[in-house]
């Protein structure tokens, strides 16, 4: 359930950013994966591809940074670092 809630929150944030930038198609995004988020980059990509199907983010270039710092204040989180939108 933790993974699903993180992905759902991320997809809402992506939609919000796209809307604020004119609701163009999302072509790329940078995501930071916390060390305790329970995601490997491969696992996260699978979840993202499923969640983005049929949305403005479908097919976006997904760039990920995986943290190994379990003491980081956001170690259980996924942080959306940037969104590139095509208008």
C-alpha positions, 0 to 999 in steps of 0.5 A: 500500500505504501508504494501505491500511495507514493505513486498516486501522490506523485501522479497528482503532483505531475498533473498539477505541475503540467496544469500550471505550465499549460497542460502540455504533454510531460516529456521528461521528469526527474525523481528522487527515490528515498532509500526507504521508499521500497523502490528500486529504479526498475521497480519504480519504472514499472509502477510509473509506466502503469500509473502514467498510462493514458495520462499526460505523462505517458511515455515521458523520459523518467530520470531517477536518482536513488538515495542510499541515505537511510537517515535522510528526512525524506528516506521513505519518500519519492520527491519530484525534482523537475517536470519538463512539459511540451506546450 
